[in-house]
Amino acid sequence: MKLFSDTKILADGQPLSVILAAADLARDLKKACCLSSREGEGQGEKGICKGIRLRKGNEEQECYRLFVEGEELICEAADDLGFIYGIYGISRDLLGIQDFWFWNDQAIPVKTFRQVEEDYGKQSKPFAVRLRGWFINDEVLLHTWKVEQRKEGPWEMALETLLRCGGNMVIPGTDKNARMNRKLVFDRGLYLTHHHAEPLGAEMFVRAYPERTPSYDQYGEEYRQLWQEAIEEQKGHRMVWNIGFRGQGDVPFWENDPGYDTPAARGGSDQPPDRDAVPHGQGGGSGGNLLHEPLRGNHGTVPGGIFKAAGGCDFHLGGQRFRENGDTQAGQPQSQDTGAAGKGSRGQARNLLSCVLL
């Protein structure tokens, strides 16, 4: 069977997240093949693929199966993320397009068509980690950059790369960027989670009330109102709600409120949003090394059903440890980075993709 530049992707009835991934595959076919199916027919080519069909199957969650059936290449999955990972599996395995092709300026080899053997087949395995993603950190490197004259282009490529790598969760920047990028995240079918300065993804207190001291003791009602507004804005989507709080920006909250000058005071002060008020999704508490000392000294508690981040999530292409129910898991992002320097903003930006395993 032969794939050409215009091979159809039969994705009728699929959600937007799958349609967007299918559009990426259509783009990749044009990058990897220089001949259309009509031109192939004119040159007497046989075994032309009649379409890449997405078909509902009984695979496990987020898994897919690829195989040849008659004159079609079948991608079978039981859910949207399974289809998405299968689509990018076709791009990677059959077109030779690497997961980090964009960031590494991969020179994609162009062929007349791409051959798919009749016995081709691939069955993906369930993921060992339920939530897999990264924090798009140091986003100032993306802030003024455009791809194809579109400011959202670099962010879209970061999300596409995450899905190509098998991720399903993202912190899409901080503060204004995080709020601006929510729709991109939801459209791609990803779980959204939040920076440690933004409980529930709420607007930062210092932005909403620049004239006031950011103190929960003084302005608890205002904080709770911001949290409630954030819940209303995001409910109904795939969410991992951050109900921890580090402070306003990259500083601990006690720098703005010196009354919390001991581990006991800091551990006892934490008043996150009530988990029972958070709809749809899971709750996570983050904050880097912020509460290690209070928690080690038994100053403060973490409510049941909340997973705890044992270390910060803002690092660059390095390992990170997280704890859930007392177990430690270590994660190392796997990149196909070959050491290429990249060019301009892209060469800088590829180094700011950070990984979080929960």
Secondary structure, DSSP 8 states (H G I E B T S, - for coil): -EE-TT--EE-TT--HHHHHHHHHHHHHHHHHB-S-HHHHHHTT--SB--EEEEEE----TT-EEEEEETTEEEEEESSHHHHHHHHHHHHHHHH---TTTTTTT-----BS-EE--TT-EEE----SSSSEEEEB-STHHHHT--BTTBTTHHHHHHHHHHHHTT--EEE--STHHHHHTHHHHHHTT-EE---TTSGGG---HHHH-TTS---HHHHHHHHHHHHHHHHHHHTTS-BEEE-----SSSS-GGGT-TT--SHHHHHHH-----GGG--SSEEEE--TTTTHHHHHTT-S---TTEEE-SS-S--SS--EEEEETTEEEEE------------HHHHHHGGGB--EE-
